[in-house]
Amino acid sequence: MAETKKRVLIVDDEEDLTWTLSKKLSKDNDKFELITVNSGQEAINVLNQLPVDLVISDVRMPEISGLDLLVRIRETYPSTKVVIMTAYGSSDVQKEANERGCFKYIEKPFEINELRQLILDALKDEKGFRGTVADFQLSDIIQLNCLGRLTSALHIQHDGEEGYIYFQDGNIVHAETKNLEGEKAFYYIMSWDGGEFKVLRNQLAPRETIQKGWQSLLLESLRIKDESSDLAKKEIEAEKQKRRRQLNRLFQNIMEAEGVVHILIHSHAGFPIFYKGKLQETPEEISRLGDKFAAFMAGLEKASASLFGKHLFFWEGHFLNNTVFTIKVPGEDAYVTIIGGREMNAGFVRLELKKHLEKIKSLITD
């Protein structure tokens, strides 16, 4: 007996788009039958007459929106898979879509091959959808399950960890990770950035550990994530200050040596990474100093390459009233430049620089 061909329904009020898609996807008619309509009501009429495996619907349509259509399909045809197309052109539309629980599965404009692959993947004989959390927000996936009043489980994997969120008729009733369950597990899963997920349809929760409404859970998870983000920023800033103090101590002996005026760590383009010297309180002057050295080094490297065919690693220059050292930090886009008067002890500074080069590298590497 021949295998029944899968049926795909595309819904969009832009007739030009549905006509184009029907033409472009016609070469896949050996894999699936394609039907296109231009309104939510037409889509419902088709669904009432024919079994459909996959519906792909635009969000913004008159009378019956894509999200309204989604909810109706979930209630009446739970075995039909649904993909939502989005094309949000303003913050107002984005806000409205988020408030209504929009699920950003594929965003306009999209490549036809991207849509074709999405259809083929969705038509595979598997329960539920697979996807990547990085493509959209985990909260959107959760809202889709809740608004669709699904009974299902959401399996999430992230950096070697895994977690489950269970839905019963659209309510979140349980969540678990290896060491947590209930609300704590839910908030922990929601803190993950990126990962992979799979929706397991008609999967019952092993137990009920959550009574709070899903909207409250999502709002609380966002609040916790914001607080964690603020804490992370403070920790990053504290770490920067710690490294700055270590660099200050490391360069103290050089700075106290006779004749030393400026110690500057900078990128090849002259961006200041660290500075110690008499310009300490004038950041704009430090920036200008970096720019001047970037221009100076560009000329120096050009001459060096012309003469020796190699990149500049260490340079020492003695002028009428100044002595300058520049050394590259190995493996980094960073240089240490020390500027002093003619009386600067060149041998001492050179030895100190080379002695501390690896430590300097560790303190400026992210």
Secondary structure, DSSP 8 states (H G I E B T S, - for coil): -----EEEEEE-S-HHHHHHHHHHTGGGTTTEEEEEESSHHHHHHHHHHS--SEEEEES--SSS-HHHHHHHHHHH-TTSEEEEEE---SHHHHHHHHHTT---SEESS--HHHHHHHHHHHTSS-SS-EEEGGGS-HHHHHHHHHHTT--EEEEEEETTEEEEEEEETTEEEEEE-SS-BTHHHHHHHHT--S-EEEEEET---SS----S-HHHHHHHHHHHHHHHHHHHHHHHHHHHHHHHHHHHHHTHHHHHSTTEEEEEEE-TT--EEEEEETTTT-HHHHHHHHHHHHHHHHHHHHHHHHHHSS---EEEEE-SSEEEEEEE-TTSS-EEEEEEETTS-HHHHHHHHHHHHHHHHHHH--
